[in-house]
Amino acid sequence: MVAILVATLFVSLTPNALSGGLSEQLAVLLTAQPNSVAVPGATPRPLIRIGIVAGHWGNDSGTVCENGTTEADVNLRIATLVQQKLSALGFETDLLQEFDTRLASYHAAVLVSIHNDSCKYINDQATGFKVASAMSSRDSNLANRLAGCLRDRYQRTTGLPLHNSVTNDMSLYHAFSEIDPGTTAGIIETGFMKLDYDILTNQTDLIATGVANGILCFVNNENIAPTPAP
């Protein structure tokens, strides 16, 4: 094959061109090209669509702290960073409002809604994150796997504890009944805006990385370490 290419170039190029461009043209011909270059007859890899809902965005403020910080603003900052991180990796990522019209029959590989818990002091145990999956998903095993990925990767990334309390607002989240049942979905409350305020507002990139890692665990079918027995 190399001999044919060389022979072709010698036939097609003039003597003047041989000295100046032959080595460069051979280098191009013999160097592997980026995957983005279309290959005739090849099937392109389909884009993976991911939906990220910024809780309360476009609808209401959510919980409001004494200093004026709103849950909606914190949710949006986290969701925007998650969307940017996934888009940078080549995923087709939609940033969605709480009651976004696009949620109707929304079809994607995964949809995750990002929220946070109360700004009010409840007790010393009111810290950490919560995760719930959409049982309305067509495949409950996939929904449970998404929740498992979010729990594992988010905790490993942020160091925040899992708070084992899931409210009806999470398990019966409105978007779960609006999207296409083939879309695997879940919701995460990334922390309590009282005791976890510092990490949520001053280490937002770390929080977003934890959520993104959970989603990547799911779409890349990564292993989840078993939870150690107490």
PEZIMO-V49381 format. One record per residue. SS is DSSP state (alpha for helix, beta for strand, coil for the rest). OMEGA is omega in degrees with one decimal (* if undefined). Layout:
SS_OMEGA, SS_OMEGA
This chain:
coil_178.1, alpha_-179.6, alpha_179.7, alpha_-179.9, alpha_-179.9, alpha_179.9, alpha_179.5, alpha_180.0, alpha_179.4, alpha_-179.7, alpha_-172.4, alpha_-175.5, coil_176.9, coil_179.3, alpha_-179.3, alpha_-177.1, alpha_-175.5, alpha_-175.7, alpha_-173.9, alpha_-169.8, alpha_-174.3, alpha_-177.5, alpha_-180.0, alpha_-178.9, alpha_176.3, alpha_180.0, alpha_178.5, alpha_-177.6, alpha_-173.4, alpha_-179.9, coil_177.7, coil_-178.5, coil_180.0, coil_-179.4, coil_-177.7, coil_179.0, coil_-177.0, coil_176.0, coil_-178.8, coil_177.4, coil_-178.7, coil_178.2, coil_-178.6, coil_178.2, coil_-178.0, coil_177.6, coil_176.5, coil_-178.6, beta_178.9, beta_178.2, beta_177.6, beta_178.0, beta_173.6, beta_-173.7, coil_177.9, coil_-178.2, coil_178.8, coil_-177.7, coil_179.8, coil_-174.4, coil_-170.6, coil_178.7, coil_-177.4, beta_-179.6, coil_-178.1, coil_-179.2, coil_177.6, coil_177.8, coil_-179.5, beta_176.9, alpha_-178.8, alpha_179.8, alpha_179.7, alpha_178.3, alpha_-177.3, alpha_178.6, alpha_-179.8, alpha_-177.0, alpha_179.2, alpha_178.6, alpha_177.0, alpha_179.6, alpha_-179.9, alpha_-179.6, alpha_-178.7, alpha_178.0, alpha_179.7, alpha_178.4, coil_175.3, coil_178.4, coil_175.0, beta_-169.2, beta_179.1, beta_173.0, beta_-169.8, beta_175.0, coil_-177.2, coil_178.6, coil_-178.8, coil_179.5, alpha_-179.9, alpha_179.4, alpha_179.8, coil_-179.7, coil_-179.1, coil_-177.7, coil_179.5, coil_176.3, coil_-178.2, beta_173.2, beta_178.9, beta_176.6, beta_-175.2, beta_179.9, beta_174.0, beta_-176.5, beta_-167.4, coil_172.7, coil_-176.4, coil_175.7, coil_179.3, coil_173.8, coil_-177.4, coil_179.3, coil_-178.8, coil_179.0, coil_178.8, coil_-173.6, beta_178.4, beta_179.1, beta_174.1, beta_178.9, beta_179.3, coil_178.5, coil_177.4, coil_177.6, coil_-177.8, coil_-179.1, coil_-177.5, alpha_177.7, alpha_177.3, alpha_179.1, alpha_178.8, alpha_178.5, alpha_176.7, alpha_179.6, alpha_178.8, alpha_178.3, alpha_179.7, alpha_179.6, alpha_-174.5, alpha_-174.4, alpha_-179.9, alpha_-179.8, alpha_179.8, alpha_-176.6, alpha_-172.4, alpha_-175.7, coil_178.3, coil_-179.9, coil_173.5, beta_177.3, coil_-173.6, coil_173.7, coil_-179.7, coil_-178.3, coil_176.1, alpha_178.4, alpha_177.9, alpha_-175.8, alpha_178.7, coil_-178.6, coil_-169.8, alpha_-175.8, alpha_-178.8, alpha_-179.3, alpha_-178.8, coil_-174.1, coil_175.1, coil_-178.6, coil_176.9, coil_178.4, coil_177.2, beta_-170.7, beta_177.0, beta_179.6, beta_178.2, beta_168.9, beta_-167.6, beta_177.2, beta_173.9, beta_-174.3, coil_172.0, coil_-175.4, coil_-179.7, coil_-174.0, alpha_-174.6, alpha_-177.7, alpha_-179.4, alpha_-174.6, alpha_-178.0, alpha_176.6, coil_-175.6, alpha_179.9, alpha_177.1, alpha_177.7, alpha_-179.6, alpha_177.5, alpha_177.9, alpha_178.6, alpha_-180.0, alpha_178.5, alpha_177.3, alpha_178.8, alpha_178.7, alpha_175.9, alpha_-178.5, alpha_-174.3, alpha_178.1, coil_178.3, coil_-179.2, coil_179.2, coil_175.6, coil_179.6, coil_177.7, coil_178.1, coil_-178.8, coil_178.1, coil_-179.9, coil_*
